[in-house]
Amino acid sequence: MQATTPTASRPGVERIIAVINRDPRAAPHGTRNDAVLAGVLLLGAVCLALFTGDGRRPDALGWTLLVAAHVPIVWRRRHPLLVLAALFAVVAPYHAMDNNHTAVGPASYVALYTLAVTGRPLRTILTGIAVLTASVSIMLTVDTHQALELIRISGWVIAILFCGIDVRYYRQYVASIVERAERAERTREEEARRRVAEERLRVARDLHDLLAHSITLIGVQTSVAAHVLTADPERLDRTAVAKALDDIAETCRSARGELRTTLEVLRAQDAAAVPDARGPLPGLSALPDLAESARLAGADVDLSVRADDVPPAVGAAVYRITQEALTNAVRHAGPKPSVRVEVHTERGALRLSVTDDGTGPDPSGTPGFGLVGMRERARSVGGTLDAGPREDAGGFEVTAVLPTPATPLTTTTTITSERTG
């Protein structure tokens, strides 16, 4: 004979635990199960009534009352208090006729237990006291000895009531644990969706800044090469054409490398396998490269950086804002604009200013996402950004204030670029 393993018996144990933890009012097929229970209780009551003395065996009316006492059990889950009242209304004349008093006991205990499990504890205790008082009063009018016997076994009634109350509290405790677990799961899912949305927005911003900057530079450098080729075909300046093409190739290489770093986030299937798919974030040290790229595109850039060591996120935000501002200056400020970029710290914040003397964007043109992306960059690190035409002079100005941790001034990096045509 093959022994039953714990794994084989586990489904049965889990099913029993699920039945105990489940609210009886929410159980599937509750009415059908209660009908079966009522039939089983009635069969047991009939057996108890038959195997008794002839003096206590029910007559026709007694049998009718005994059967009627088990009918309300079918609806015990839906209306426990009404079922108990109906059962007591039938049991009282049954006992008053001095029939077998044990036969209706199981049905009464089931009704009391159901009331204790589904009702409030105070109502359960008051109902139990009322039932015991009424039962003892009825038995005293019928048989004093049976009344004393009922008082002696009333401890079982009290035990059933408190057992039902304990089961009710246990189910509430399990339900609260399950609710907290489901709430935590929903919170984790919402957090995961929020992080995915933020990452998608970050990738979109990076792609916009990268492609807009690179394509603008390539367009300007291509125009330079085309101008050199068509300006004086008889005396072709091969050096200028080669330099323009080299600049285009260098811009493409830089854009390709940064694009590959950005797209690694989208290619990563397992976040644990790629702990930092973003790669090193660009910072203040990369600003001279941006200025040099803008100069190759024809802008006159003056860069001044006086800043302490800043957090990587703040440095990346300064880099991206500067990149987009220089791109807009090259695109909209007209031929050979003068652009001044200033980055310095003051009172626990990093201040960025990018100004030019050009004409600014065409109001009738199609609005893009450059200014929106710069403001999102600033807000991502808790800062603010203002952009608009300069009031005291012509041109366009972008200013951003990005908070930095309050750290003592230790090392200061100063980068000053000369103006070049």
N, C-alpha and C positions, 0 to 999 in steps of 0.2 A: 504494500500500500504506500503510495507516494505521499510524503509529508507536505503539508501546506506551508509554503514559504511566506515570510513577512511581506514580500512584494505582491504575492497573489492576494493576500488578505487586505492589502492597503486600500483598494477601491471601496470595499465594504465599510471599513473604518471611516474613510473620508465621507462616505454617504451618510453614515450615522451622525458624524460631527456636523455635517451640513444641515441635517434635519434639526439638530439641537440648536444651532445658531440661527436658524431661519425663523422669521416672524410667522407664527401659525396663520395669521390672516392673509399673508402673501404666498402661502404654499400652493403649488399647482394641484388641481383636482382635490381641493379641500372638502367640498361637499360630498364627493364620492367616498373619500376616505372616512369621513365622519359617519356616513351611512353604513359603511362596513363595520366601523367601531360600534355604532348603535346596535347592529345585529349581533355582534359578538357579545356585547354586554347583556343584551336581552336573552341570549342563549344561556349565559352564565346565571342570570337571575332566575330563569325558568328551572334550571337544574337545582339551584339553592331552594327555590320554593317547593319543588317536588320532594326533595330529600329532607323533609321535616315532618314534625308530628302532624297528625290529622287535625288537631285543634288549631294549628297555625297555617295550614295549607289554604291558599286563597280560594275563595269561591268564584263564581262567574264575574261578579263585580270587581273582586280583587284582581283576577287575571286581567280584566280590562284596564284597571288602573295601573297594573304593573307594565303592561305593554305601552300604555299611553305615556308613562314616565320616561320611556326610552326614545320616544319620537322626537322630542326637542333636541336631543344630542346631535341630530343631523345638522342643525344650524348653530352649533355652539361657538364656532369661530366668528360668525358674523355678529351675533347678538348674545354675548355671554351672559349679561345680566338678565335679559328677558328669558333666556333659556333656563337659568337658575330659578327665576320666579315661577315660570310655568311648571318646572319639575317639582318645586316645593308645593305648588298648588295641587298637584296630583298626588304627591307622596303623603301630604298631611292626612287626607281621608283614608289613604291606604294604611297608614300606621294606626289611625283612630279605629279602624275595624279589627285591629289586633291580628293582622296577617304576619307572615314571616318578615321580620324587620331587617334581616340581613340581605335579602334579595335585592333591594333598591339601593344598597350602600355603594356599590361600584359606580353606578350612574351618577349618584350625588357627588362622589369624590371627583369624578371627571369634570363635572360642571363647576365645582369649586376650584379645581386646578386651572381650568380654562379661564375663569374669571380672574384668578391671581396672576396668570401669565400675561393677559391682555389688558387688564385694568390698572388703575393707579393703586399704589400700596394702601393709602388711607381708605379708599373706598373698599378695597378687598378686606381689610381688617374689620371695618364697620359691618360689612355684609356678613362676614364669618361670625361675628358676635351676634348679629340678629338671627342668623340661621340656627346657631346653637341654642340661643335663648328660646326661640320658638319651638325647636325640636324637643327640648327638655320640658317645656310647658305642656306640649301635646302628650308626651310620654307619661308625665305625672298624672294626667287625667285618665290614662289607659291602664298603666301598670307601673307602680312605684319601683318595683325591682328593675324593670327595663329602663326606667328613667335614670336610676343610679348606674346601670350598666352603660348607658349612653354618656353619662358624665365621665365615667372611667375611660371610655375610648375616645373622648373628645380631644385628647392629645394628638391622636392621629389626624383629626381634622385640622388642628392648628399646624401640625407638621406639614400637611399638604398645602395649606395656604402659604406658609413661609417658604416652602420649596418652590412654589410657583413664583413668589416675589423674587427669590434669588435667581431663578432662571430668567426672569424678566430683566433684572439688572445685568446679568451676564450677557444677554443678547444685546442690550443697549451698549454695553462696553465693547463687544465685538463689532457692532455696527459703527461705533465711533472710530475704532481702529481702521476698519475698512474705508470709511469716509476720508480719514486723514491720508491713508495710502493713495486713494484715488485722487484726492486734491493735490498731493505731492506729485503724482504722476502727471496730472494735467499741468501743474506748474512747470515741471521739467520739459514737457512737450512745448508749452508756450515759450519757455526760455530758449529752447532749441530753435523754434521757428523765428523768434526775434533775432537770435544770433545769425541765422541763415539770411534773414532780410538785411541785417546790418552789413554782413559780409558781401552780399550782392551789391548793396549800395556803395560800399567801399570800392569794390572792383570796378563798378561803373564809373565812379569818380576818377579812379586811377587811369582807366582806359581813356576817359574823356580828356584828362589833362595831358596824358602821354601822346595820344594821337593828334590832338589839336596842336600841341607845341611842335611835334615832329613834322607834321604835314605842313604847318605854316612855314617852318624853316626850310623844308625841302622846296616848297613853292617859291619862296623868295630866292633861294640859291639857284633854282632852275631858271628863274627869270633873269638873274644876273648872267648865267651862262648863255642864255638865248640872246640877251642884249649884246654881249661881247661878240657872238658869232655874226650878228646881223648889223652891228654898228659900222664896221669898216672891213668888209670881206677881204680887201686887197692886203691889208696889214692886220692879219689875225693875231691877236694876243693869246698865244697858246698857253702861256703861263697862267693868265687869268682864268681861262677856260678850265685848265687842269685843276687849279685851286678850287673853283666852284664845284667841279665834279667830285673832288676829294672831300669837300665839306658835305656834299650830299651823301656820299658813302659813309662818312663818319656819323652823320645824323642817323642814317638807317641802321648802322651797327648799334648805336646807343639805344635807339628805340626798340630794336629787336631784343637786346638783352633785358631791358626793363620790362618789355611786354612778356617775355618768357617768365620772368620772376613773378609778374602779376598773375599770369594764367596758371601758375603752379597751384594756386588756391583752388581753382576749378577742377584741375586734374586729380587732386588728392582725393582718394576714395575713403581713406581711413585717417581721421584727424589725429589718432594716437601715433600712427606711423610717420606723420609729418607734423612734428610739434610746432614748427614755425615755418609755414609754407610761404610767408610773405617775404622771407629773405631779409637782409639788412635794410632798414628804413633809410631813405635819403634824409640828410640833415643839413645843418648850416655849412658844413665843410664842402657841400656840393654846390653851393650858390655861385662860386666863381665860374664853374662850368656852365651854369645857366647864363650867366652874364656874357661869357665868351660866345655861346651859341647865338645869343641875341645880337652881339656885335657882328658875327659873320653874316647875319641876316640884314645888316645895314643900320642897326640902331647904335646910338652913342650912349653907352651904359656907364654910369658911375655907381659903383657898389661900395657900401660902407657897412661893416658888420662889427659891432662892439657888444658882445654878449658873453655871458657866463655859460657854463655847461648846463644845457637845458635837457629836459626829458626827451627821449626819442620821439614820442608822439608829437610833442610841440615842435621839435625840429622838422619832422616830416610835414606837419601842417604848414610851417613857414616855407618850406621848399615848394610844396604844391601851389600855395597861394602865389608865391613869387613867379613860379613857372607859368601859371595862367595869366598873371598880370603882364609879364613880358610878352607872352603870346598875343594878348590883346593889343599891346602897344605896337608890336611889329605889324599886326594885321590892320589896325584901325587908325593909328596915329599919323599916318602919312609917310612920305619918304624921309629916311634918315632922322627919326625922332630922337630927341634927347631924353633919356630915362634915368632917374635917380632912384636907387634902392637903398634904404636905410633900415638897419636892424640893430636895436639896442634894448637894453634892459632898464627898467625903472620901477621901483617899489613893488617887487615881487611879480612883475609882469614883463612880457616880451612884446615890444612895439615894433611893428613892421609898417613901412611906408614905401609905396611905389608910385612915383609921379612922372608924368611925361608932359611935353609941351606940344603935343599933336592936336589934331582936330577932334579926336574921340570917335566913338562908333556912330554910324549913321542911324538916326532915329527911325527912319523908314525901313530899315533892314529887318530881316527875320531875327527875332531874339533867340539867343542860344542859352546854353546851360553854364556858361563860364562863371558869371556872377553868383548864380545859385550854388554852384559847386564850391566856390570860395567861401561863401557864407556857411555852408555845411561843414567845410573843413574847420573853420573857426569854432563853430558850435560843438564839434566833436571833441574838442579839448577844453570846452568851457569858456571860450573867448567870444569876441564880437568883431564884426567887420563892417566897414562903411566904404562905399564906392560911389563915385559920381564926378561930375565936372569940377574943376578947381574954381574957387570963388575969386581969389585974388589975381589969378593969371589964367591964361588959356591952358588947355590940356585936360588930362584925366588923372584922378588920384584914387588910390586904394590904400586904406589904412586898416590895420588889424591890431587888436590888443589881446594877447593870449596869456592867461595866468600861468605862472611857474611856481614850484614849491619855494617857500621862504628859506633859502640856504645862504650861508655867508659867502661873500664874494671872495673867491679863491683865485682862479685863473681866468683871464679875460682874453678872448681871441679878437684881434682887430685886423680886418681885411679892408684895404682901401684900394680901389682900382682907379687908374687914370682914365680920363676920357680919350677915346680913340675914334677916329673917323670911320 
